[in-house]
């Protein structure tokens, strides 16, 4: 078990502090909470030259409808991504991206179905870069001229994804799996929805979700904690003063247990056909949510078991590869979040329909056989070892901790989670794949 201790609120800074020490590696995590509600996760890495910062916002593409107090708010699909663009990208004066580049920082941001994350790495001028980041988050410029300047950039990005065969095939699969849940919509939205987004929409979302009591700041590297707290105290006093609003509560419609359809196909200008097989894991859905350690345990358990039945070391993969139905492009991913979960697997194939059918049959047949506990244990040890080695990376450990914050755990919880998962437990989490009615397929063929 990790050891933790709480300290009193420091002087007049408004911060309370807690220390967590990982018993396996001896590494330390400092958790600081400001009286404004802002949580800071600090991973000290003495002697490292690179320093990392991330800001995690619990607002993603699926949060298109939410309650604030007694008011229900709906925003167009793609609003989360549009807001990220307005905050992060360049403008006529350089914007956040330009300002960070001038300081020598390597910066990026992304929007997912469930959250938005802004992060950067730098060797020099870390505090100046961090101040720029926090200014952009706490006081963004979201007036109409900024929105209209960014709209064609976002629309051009959507056009690029519309022309990307892999993206089209993936989105077609999700639209077959889900009928109501907004995960079926592309993270960036559609040209129609993006055209409807207004500065009022962006300000409403920013006011509701980009709050000091919701976002989490993660820092990693050789950092002077006291200097950082002095900097943050000044920013929080100056930038976070805003009217008090109720915490937002996302709203989701009930989702049918089974996919909308068994799948569909499309034709695009590609040389090689491909396929994706999906399974809607209805054990996680609106009204039957997972959170915290239960959610992360399911994520890890299912992914570990899939490694033993779909990775190149598995008999099913070997059989499909040997028959020529799949090649080295084959891959898989299990996405499991608070109120939705699904498996996607596939790749290029000269016989995509036959490959999709063979994958589905192979997964169903697997559960009529005894599991290979030895292979599972090998995969589990490899994954746990890779995770422990990743803690030595300033950037990777910082990014993992930033994502952990969404699930109310810390990266030092992962070894304990791995210890809880044995082959039988992981197999029971994955047995939803036995239900043939839960599958759908998306087939991509060359244009005639």
C-alpha angles and dihedrals in degrees: 000000000000117000122231137181133188125222129200123261106283118243110290097327094104092228128126116200137210131180126212120190121197108226092207100054104013089233119147134228119194116202116196127181123195121212087246088065097255112143120207123196111199122191108191113214106176115203097019116124097203119078128195136200132182134181114205118200118190093222123103142158095284093060097086095129124043143149124241108186106314094336125097114212127195124189128183122268111272096035094122091053093045091053091050089053093051093050101039111031131079125278132183090287095047098266124214094310092051093046092051092047090054088057092051094251122146105221138180143161137194140188120217133180091272110025150008121234129192119189145162141183126209143158098206135037093018096156093049090050092048091050090052090051095050093045090054092049099043100037109024121170104239103161123138096264091055091048094049091047091054098042097080090048091054092044091051090052091051089051089054091053091046087058093047111097096206093052093047092049092048094048090048089055094051091049088055093048099046132043103176110011112098090228084086089069122083112259090240094048124225130295088256096051094043090052088059097052113111136191087253090059092051094047091049092052093044092049092048103042110015093073130132091240091056109036123076125212117211121193129183133179141049097330136164102232097196093050090048092051091050089052093045094046091057093047094046093050092049104035109032099057104116136131117289114260131182116256110264121247117204116226125214131182120234110274123216114247095234132053121274090240141353089255144274142235137231138190125227139159097282132132098215127042119234140185142206125202118200136188124198108221099208094182084086113052143119107305091023101061130167125211143166120006093348090060095046091045090056091047092052096040097051093043092050092051092047088054088061096048105032107027122096090266093061126097092232093055091046091051094048092045093048091052091053094242093119136023138193091297091072114116142152141208134188112208114197122172137157097290108008138045135177143162122230123186136158146090142183119337136164086218104038098168092050091045093052091049092048092051092050093047091045093053093047092047091050091070092058089064134068113267120249099242093179092056091046092052091050091052091046094051091047092051093046091048092049089051094052091049090051090062088075090066115088092206100041097045090047092050093047091050090049090054093043089060090069089063097043093246134104130231091253087066092068098080089053090049091051089050090055094055119082127168095267092050093048092046092052089052090052101044090098084087089073091077109092091195091065095066130095132173136210116203124197117199131180115263112262 
